Amino acid sequence: MRDGAGADWWAAVPPHRVSHLVDADPELLRLALDPLPPTAPAVLAHRPERGLSLAALVAALLDQLEEAALALFPRWLPDAGRLEGGGPPAVAAVRGIAGRLAARSDHFGPFVADLAERALRDRAAAGAEGAAGDASAGGGGAGGARGGGRRRRRPRFPVEVRAAGLTRVLAEAYGRDDLVLLAQAPTDAAPGDGRVLVAAAEWLVQHGRCAVWIVGPLAAATDRVRPVPVRLPTPLAELAGAASRVSDSPAATGLSFPPLAGAPRPDSPAEQALERALAPHDWARGRRWNHTYEWHLLARPYRVDLLWTVEGLAVEVDGPEHRGAMMFADDRRRDVQLQLLGLDVLRFTNEQVLTDVQAVLRSIRDLLARRRTAGAHP
């Protein structure tokens, strides 16, 4: 955020600590971090399940962080991007690349090599499954849920090693020095859930050398957590007033992480399916996934799911989080601003993409053809 009050609001939150962001709406925070500002830490959001013990919550969180690291490969190991397949030569090569990374950094070599091998094998398996699915569906397969075919295995490393290794890997995937976990306490959580959440946050900060920001009500263990007020940028504060009520975004549990520029979200079956459907077509050339559109030096930039910059066509693929009051209002505001700048905006739901991707392709193709006939977008 670049305009006015609260432009670098995250700088007021202490690093490498557990903090309670008082009176901060989690939906507004997600908007404030999308796109991820260049000077902010990498921020991943987590909504824990209720009723878990401390050990169970830590184990679930580490598994979800590991899934994110596997999905974001090879961004945290760029030299591995050229490797193909999951056979012995590729595995030996990726382990060597990971070893060289560890030799010049704080990474623990055996852990990062093991993670890189798993990620390479998963990528090769996903590619084979995607090709088979596209062939059986005539090129328009919808794809499955992320990690649906991945077999869970017993972790090879102690939880402390996993915490330290995963936070480093995830921060590097976004080109950041630090990582933050934004943990949302459920509004109707029991006191025991609050105590477990705080204890898990303290454990992760200690062993992962990161920060945890807790949002939502926190009646238990508040004496151990520093309350920190945050002042978000003025446009977002105005948006909260316009939405006129607190966030009603879906209460799904688990971990979510920001998209990476240049690729569809690895945790979005809809974006993955749309990319597979677009890839064979010459008319779809020039597309950019999760591109940050900066239209004024002092204004808030926008992250666009899919953008043809020359033609001036933006395509948004909306998941259930877009039904939240403030995100819905922000989407309408964004669409108006982009249209005033001369762009056309198409919005599709996940369900539209996954159930009838060919209809989505026709809409995109026809509007691209019209824009190309009219001339390049300035």
C-alpha positions in Angstrom: 0.0 0.0 0.0 1.4 3.4 -0.9 -1.1 6.0 -0.2 -1.4 7.9 3.1 -1.8 6.5 6.5 -0.7 3.0 7.3 1.3 2.5 4.1 3.9 0.3 6.0 1.6 -0.8 8.8 3.4 -4.2 9.2 6.5 -2.4 10.4 4.7 -1.6 13.7 4.4 -5.3 14.5 7.5 -6.7 16.3 9.5 -9.3 14.3 10.2 -12.8 15.6 7.4 -12.6 18.2 3.8 -13.6 18.8 1.6 -10.5 18.6 -2.2 -10.0 18.8 -3.4 -7.6 16.2 -6.3 -6.0 18.1 -9.4 -4.8 16.3 -8.0 -6.1 12.9 -10.5 -7.8 10.6 -8.8 -10.8 8.9 -10.5 -10.1 5.6 -9.2 -6.5 5.5 -5.7 -7.8 6.4 -5.8 -10.2 3.4 -6.7 -7.3 1.2 -3.9 -5.2 2.7 -1.4 -8.0 1.8 -2.6 -8.6 -1.8 -0.5 -8.1 -3.7 2.2 -8.7 -1.1 4.0 -5.4 -0.6 7.7 -5.5 -1.7 9.0 -4.5 1.8 6.7 -6.7 3.8 7.6 -10.2 5.0 6.1 -13.2 3.4 2.7 -13.7 5.1 0.9 -17.0 5.1 -2.6 -17.3 6.6 -3.7 -20.1 8.9 -7.1 -20.9 10.5 -6.6 -23.8 13.0 -9.1 -26.5 13.7 -10.9 -26.4 17.0 -10.4 -29.0 19.7 -6.8 -30.0 18.9 -4.1 -30.6 21.5 -0.8 -28.7 21.2 1.0 -31.6 19.6 -1.8 -32.2 17.1 -2.0 -28.5 16.1 1.8 -28.3 15.7 1.8 -31.4 13.6 -1.1 -30.2 11.4 0.6 -26.8 10.9 3.9 -28.4 9.9 2.2 -30.7 7.4 0.4 -27.7 5.9 3.6 -25.7 5.7 5.3 -28.6 4.0 2.5 -28.9 1.5 2.9 -25.2 0.7 6.7 -25.6 0.2 6.2 -28.6 -2.1 3.6 -26.6 -4.1 5.9 -23.6 -4.4 8.9 -25.6 -5.8 11.1 -24.7 -7.6 10.7 -21.0 -6.6 12.8 -21.6 -3.5 15.4 -23.6 -5.5 15.5 -21.8 -8.9 18.3 -23.9 -10.4 16.0 -26.9 -10.2 13.5 -25.4 -12.6 15.2 -26.8 -15.7 15.0 -30.4 -14.4 12.5 -32.8 -15.9 11.0 -36.0 -14.7 11.5 -37.8 -11.4 14.0 -40.5 -12.4 17.4 -41.2 -10.7 19.4 -38.7 -12.8 17.0 -35.8 -12.0 16.8 -36.8 -8.3 20.6 -36.9 -8.1 20.8 -33.5 -9.7 18.2 -31.9 -7.5 19.8 -33.2 -4.4 23.1 -31.7 -5.6 21.5 -28.3 -6.2 20.0 -28.4 -2.8 23.3 -29.3 -1.2 25.0 -26.3 -2.9 22.2 -24.1 -1.6 22.8 -25.4 2.0 26.5 -24.9 1.7 26.2 -21.2 1.1 23.3 -20.5 3.5 21.7 -21.5 6.8 19.7 -24.3 5.4 20.2 -27.8 6.9 21.5 -29.8 3.9 19.8 -33.2 4.5 16.4 -31.6 5.1 16.4 -29.3 2.1 17.7 -32.1 -0.2 15.0 -34.4 1.0 12.3 -31.7 0.5 13.6 -30.9 -3.0 13.6 -34.6 -4.0 10.0 -35.0 -2.8 9.0 -31.8 -4.7 10.6 -33.0 -7.9 8.9 -36.3 -7.7 5.5 -34.7 -6.9 5.9 -32.3 -9.9 6.7 -35.2 -12.2 3.8 -37.2 -11.0 1.4 -34.2 -11.2 2.6 -33.6 -14.8 1.8 -37.2 -15.8 -1.6 -37.1 -14.1 -2.4 -33.8 -15.8 -1.5 -35.1 -19.2 -3.6 -38.2 -18.7 -6.5 -36.2 -17.4 -6.4 -33.8 -20.3 -6.2 -36.7 -22.8 -9.3 -38.3 -21.2 -11.2 -35.1 -21.1 -10.3 -33.9 -24.6 -8.0 -31.2 -23.3 -10.4 -29.6 -20.9 -9.9 -31.6 -17.7 -10.8 -29.8 -14.6 -8.1 -31.3 -12.4 -8.4 -32.4 -8.8 -7.8 -30.8 -5.4 -4.2 -29.9 -4.6 -2.3 -32.8 -3.3 -5.2 -35.2 -3.6 -3.0 -38.0 -4.9 -0.1 -37.3 -2.6 0.5 -40.1 -0.1 1.4 -38.9 3.4 4.5 -40.4 4.9 6.1 -40.4 8.3 8.4 -37.3 8.6 12.0 -38.2 8.5 13.1 -35.2 10.6 12.3 -33.9 14.1 9.6 -31.2 14.3 12.2 -28.6 15.3 14.2 -29.2 12.2 11.1 -29.1 10.0 9.9 -25.8 11.5 13.3 -24.1 10.9 13.7 -25.6 7.4 10.2 -24.9 6.2 10.1 -21.2 7.3 13.4 -20.6 5.6 12.2 -22.3 2.4 8.9 -20.5 2.3 10.4 -17.1 2.9 12.9 -17.7 0.0 10.1 -18.7 -2.3 8.8 -15.1 -2.1 12.3 -13.5 -2.0 11.8 -12.3 1.6 14.1 -12.5 4.6 11.3 -13.1 7.1 8.1 -15.1 7.3 4.9 -14.4 9.2 2.1 -16.7 10.0 -1.2 -14.9 10.3 -3.3 -17.1 12.6 -7.0 -16.4 12.8 -8.6 -17.3 16.2 -12.2 -18.5 15.6 -14.9 -16.2 17.0 -16.6 -19.0 18.9 -13.4 -20.9 20.1 -13.3 -22.4 23.5 -10.8 -21.0 26.1 -8.7 -24.1 25.7 -8.4 -23.5 21.9 -7.0 -20.0 22.6 -4.4 -21.4 25.0 -3.4 -24.1 22.5 -3.1 -21.5 19.7 -0.9 -19.2 21.7 1.3 -22.1 22.8 1.7 -23.4 19.2 2.5 -19.8 18.0 5.2 -19.5 20.7 6.6 -22.8 19.7 6.7 -21.9 16.0 8.4 -18.5 16.8 11.0 -20.2 18.9 11.9 -23.0 16.5 11.0 -21.5 13.1 12.6 -18.1 13.8 9.5 -16.3 12.3 6.7 -14.2 13.6 3.0 -15.1 14.4 0.3 -12.5 14.2 -2.9 -13.6 15.8 -6.2 -11.9 14.8 -9.6 -12.4 16.2 -10.8 -12.8 19.9 -8.1 -14.0 22.2 -9.5 -14.4 25.8 -7.0 -17.0 27.0 -3.3 -16.5 27.6 -3.4 -12.9 26.5 -0.9 -12.0 29.3 1.7 -13.8 27.2 0.9 -12.0 23.9 1.6 -8.4 23.2 -1.4 -6.5 21.8 -0.5 -4.4 18.8 -2.9 -2.0 17.2 -2.5 -1.7 13.4 -3.5 1.2 11.2 -4.4 0.1 7.7 -4.3 2.4 4.7 -7.1 4.9 4.4 -8.8 3.2 1.3 -9.2 0.0 3.3 -10.6 1.7 6.3 -13.1 3.3 4.0 -13.9 0.0 2.5 -14.7 -1.5 6.0 -17.2 1.3 6.5 -18.7 0.7 3.1 -19.1 -3.0 3.7 -21.1 -2.0 6.9 -20.5 -5.3 8.7 -17.8 -7.6 9.9 -16.3 -10.2 7.6 -18.4 -13.1 6.6 -15.8 -14.9 4.5 -16.0 -18.7 4.7 -14.6 -20.3 7.8 -12.4 -23.0 6.2 -9.6 -24.3 8.3 -6.0 -24.8 7.0 -3.2 -22.8 5.4 -3.3 -20.4 2.5 -0.4 -18.7 0.9 0.1 -15.8 -1.6 0.4 -16.6 -5.3 3.7 -16.2 -7.2 3.9 -13.9 -10.1 4.0 -15.6 -13.5 2.2 -18.8 -12.6 -1.3 -19.9 -11.7 -1.9 -20.6 -8.0 -0.6 -24.1 -7.1 -3.4 -24.3 -4.5 -6.2 -23.4 -7.0 -7.5 -26.3 -9.1 -9.5 -23.7 -11.1 -6.5 -21.6 -12.1 -4.5 -24.8 -12.9 -7.3 -26.1 -15.0 -7.7 -22.8 -16.9 -4.0 -22.7 -17.6 -4.0 -26.3 -19.0 -7.0 -25.4 -21.2 -5.3 -22.2 -22.5 -1.8 -23.6 -23.1 -2.5 -25.3 -26.4 -4.0 -22.3 -28.1 -1.9 -19.7 -30.0 -4.6 -17.1 -29.5 -3.9 -17.2 -25.7 -0.3 -16.0 -26.1 0.9 -13.1 -24.0 -1.0 -14.0 -20.8 0.5 -13.3 -17.4 -0.7 -15.1 -14.3 -1.0 -13.3 -11.0 0.5 -10.1 -12.3 0.7 -6.9 -10.2 -0.8 -4.1 -12.2 0.6 -0.7 -11.1 -1.4 2.2 -12.6 -0.1 5.1 -10.4 3.0 5.6 -8.3 0.9 6.7 -5.3 -2.1 4.4 -5.7 -2.7 0.9 -4.5 -1.5 -1.7 -7.0 -3.8 -4.6 -8.0 -2.9 -8.2 -8.4 -4.8 -9.6 -11.4 -5.3 -13.4 -11.6 -4.8 -13.4 -15.4 -3.8 -10.5 -17.6 -3.2 -9.8 -21.2 -1.2 -6.5 -20.9 -1.1 -5.7 -24.6 -4.8 -6.2 -25.3 -5.9 -4.8 -21.9 -7.9 -7.8 -20.7 -8.1 -8.9 -17.1 -9.6 -12.2 -16.0 -10.4 -13.0 -12.4 -11.1 -16.5 -11.1 -13.0 -16.2 -7.9 -13.0 -18.7 -5.1 -15.4 -18.7 -2.1 -13.3 -16.1 -0.2 -14.6 -13.5 -2.7 -18.1 -13.9 -1.1 -16.9 -12.0 2.0 -18.5 -8.6 2.5 -15.3 -6.5 2.2 -13.7 -8.6 -0.5 -16.8 -8.4 -2.6 -16.9 -4.6 -2.1 -13.2 -4.4 -3.0 -13.7 -6.4 -6.2 -16.4 -4.0 -7.4 -14.2 -1.0 -6.6 -11.2 -2.7 -8.5 -13.3 -3.5 -11.5 -14.5 0.0 -11.8 -11.0 1.4 -11.6 -9.6 -1.1 -14.1 -12.4 -0.3 -16.5 -11.7 3.5 -16.1 -8.1 2.7 -17.1 -9.4 1.1 -20.3 -9.2 -2.6 -19.4 -12.0 -5.1 -19.9 -12.6 -7.4 -16.8 -14.1 -10.9 -17.0 -15.0 -12.7 -13.7 -15.6 -16.4 -13.4 -16.2 -18.5 -10.3 -14.1 -21.6 -9.6 -17.2 -23.6 -10.3 -17.6 -22.1 -13.8 -14.0 -23.0 -14.7 -14.1 -26.5 -13.3 -17.5 -27.5 -14.8 -17.4 -25.8 -18.2 -13.9 -24.6 -19.0 -14.7 -24.5 -22.7 -17.4 -21.9 -22.2 -14.9 -19.8 -20.2 -12.3 -20.2 -23.1 -14.8 -19.0 -25.6 -15.6 -15.8 -23.6 -11.9 -15.0 -23.3 -11.1 -15.8 -26.9 -13.9 -13.7 -28.3 -13.1 -10.7 -26.1 -9.4 -11.0 -26.9 -10.2 -11.1 -30.6 -12.3 -7.9 -30.2 -9.5 -6.1 -28.3 -6.9 -7.1 -30.9 -9.1 -5.8 -33.7 -9.5 -2.5 -31.9 -5.7 -2.1 -31.4 -3.3 -2.5 -28.5 -4.2 -1.2 -25.1 -2.2 2.0 -24.3 
